[in-house]
Amino acid sequence: MKALLCKLNISHKWHVEHAEDGSMYKRCLRCGKDDDERQRGGGEFSGWVGPVGGGGI
């Protein structure tokens, strides 16, 4: 059973793993979730810069 903090996505126990291509990534030792870029980047919309083209009313 997953730890409560992992289920709530509040805290994970990250461990560095090696992929087949030699790159490294982090995986939680408690629940097995892989760390993704969104967690470090400030969320799902961190790359959004706003509407493009002005689009006045």
Backbone as CSV, one residue per row, in Angstrom:
resi,resn,N_x,N_y,N_z,CA_x,CA_y,CA_z,C_x,C_y,C_z
1,MET,0.842,-1.184,0.000,0.000,0.000,0.000,0.891,1.253,0.000
2,LYS,0.512,2.246,-0.822,1.285,3.480,-0.898,1.209,4.252,0.414
3,ALA,2.265,4.964,0.703,2.276,5.840,1.872,1.308,7.001,1.628
4,LEU,0.714,7.502,2.687,-0.276,8.572,2.580,0.300,9.812,1.900
5,LEU,1.521,10.188,2.239,2.113,11.378,1.637,2.300,11.213,0.129
6,CYS,2.600,10.000,-0.321,2.724,9.738,-1.752,1.347,9.819,-2.413
7,LYS,0.340,9.236,-1.789,-1.010,9.272,-2.346,-1.500,10.692,-2.527
8,LEU,-1.184,11.552,-1.567,-1.608,12.947,-1.632,-0.663,13.792,-2.486
9,ASN,0.389,13.185,-2.994,1.414,13.844,-3.816,2.037,15.031,-3.078
10,ILE,2.244,14.850,-1.779,2.842,15.886,-0.943,4.341,15.656,-0.813
11,SER,4.729,14.417,-0.615,6.130,14.110,-0.399,6.440,12.717,-0.922
12,HIS,7.556,12.595,-1.595,8.036,11.306,-2.080,9.449,11.108,-1.556
13,LYS,9.900,9.872,-1.512,11.267,9.553,-1.101,12.055,9.233,-2.368
14,TRP,12.644,10.284,-2.992,13.301,10.148,-4.288,14.637,9.424,-4.179
15,HIS,14.896,8.598,-5.194,16.130,7.832,-5.319,16.561,7.920,-6.776
16,VAL,17.844,8.126,-7.019,18.353,8.240,-8.391,18.432,6.855,-9.025
17,GLU,17.884,6.734,-10.224,17.916,5.494,-11.010,18.624,5.770,-12.333
18,HIS,19.116,4.725,-12.972,19.779,4.846,-14.269,18.926,4.174,-15.332
19,ALA,18.676,4.887,-16.430,17.925,4.342,-17.555,18.866,3.521,-18.437
20,GLU,18.282,2.763,-19.358,19.081,1.924,-20.254,20.029,2.742,-21.121
21,ASP,19.628,3.984,-21.447,20.477,4.823,-22.308,21.569,5.555,-21.533
22,GLY,21.661,5.306,-20.220,22.700,5.910,-19.405,22.278,7.179,-18.680
23,SER,21.118,7.717,-19.042,20.647,8.927,-18.357,20.151,8.571,-16.957
24,MET,19.994,9.599,-16.141,19.538,9.374,-14.769,18.181,10.040,-14.560
25,TYR,17.402,9.489,-13.664,16.114,10.052,-13.293,15.834,9.673,-11.856
26,LYS,14.804,10.285,-11.266,14.466,9.995,-9.878,13.178,9.193,-9.813
27,ARG,13.144,8.217,-8.897,11.963,7.378,-8.670,11.732,7.287,-7.169
28,CYS,10.466,7.350,-6.759,10.131,7.263,-5.344,10.299,5.820,-4.862
29,LEU,11.005,5.658,-3.753,11.219,4.329,-3.189,9.953,3.749,-2.564
30,ARG,9.020,4.620,-2.139,7.793,4.140,-1.490,6.722,3.714,-2.486
31,CYS,6.484,4.542,-3.529,5.349,4.261,-4.410,5.751,3.912,-5.838
32,GLY,7.019,4.158,-6.223,7.488,3.817,-7.555,7.244,4.879,-8.612
33,LYS,6.707,6.048,-8.226,6.442,7.112,-9.183,7.743,7.705,-9.679
34,ASP,7.818,7.997,-10.994,8.972,8.673,-11.570,8.788,10.171,-11.426
35,ASP,9.882,10.882,-11.116,9.855,12.333,-11.035,9.748,12.878,-12.456
36,ASP,8.824,13.811,-12.659,8.702,14.403,-13.984,9.077,15.871,-13.939
37,GLU,9.296,16.469,-15.100,9.774,17.850,-15.203,8.769,18.842,-14.633
38,ARG,7.491,18.549,-14.679,6.476,19.499,-14.217,6.639,19.819,-12.745
39,GLN,7.074,18.867,-11.930,7.215,19.119,-10.500,8.296,20.155,-10.232
40,ARG,9.357,20.152,-11.012,10.431,21.123,-10.818,10.130,22.439,-11.512
41,GLY,9.279,22.409,-12.535,9.026,23.595,-13.342,7.894,24.469,-12.854
42,GLY,7.236,24.117,-11.783,6.197,24.986,-11.259,4.807,24.603,-11.708
43,GLY,4.631,23.418,-12.209,3.288,22.977,-12.543,3.077,22.766,-14.022
44,GLU,1.897,22.304,-14.331,1.526,21.914,-15.681,1.600,23.077,-16.664
45,PHE,1.324,24.296,-16.219,1.260,25.433,-17.119,2.468,26.351,-16.995
46,SER,3.580,25.844,-16.490,4.742,26.696,-16.240,5.329,27.275,-17.525
47,GLY,5.139,26.621,-18.667,5.681,27.119,-19.921,4.734,28.059,-20.649
48,TRP,3.544,28.258,-20.137,2.548,29.094,-20.785,2.906,30.556,-20.620
49,VAL,2.923,31.322,-21.714,3.306,32.725,-21.647,2.127,33.657,-21.898
50,GLY,0.962,33.128,-22.128,-0.203,33.967,-22.346,-0.717,33.849,-23.761
51,PRO,-1.810,34.526,-24.063,-2.385,34.448,-25.406,-1.465,35.089,-26.428
52,VAL,-1.480,34.554,-27.630,-0.617,35.048,-28.703,-1.468,35.809,-29.720
53,GLY,-0.956,36.905,-30.228,-1.629,37.626,-31.312,-2.431,38.841,-30.880
54,GLY,-2.418,39.188,-29.616,-3.123,40.395,-29.172,-4.601,40.182,-28.998
55,GLY,-5.314,39.809,-30.041,-6.737,39.462,-29.973,-7.605,40.477,-29.247
56,GLY,-7.479,41.736,-29.605,-8.291,42.774,-28.952,-9.779,42.511,-29.099
57,ILE,-10.551,43.161,-28.290,-12.010,42.933,-28.257,-12.688,43.510,-29.424
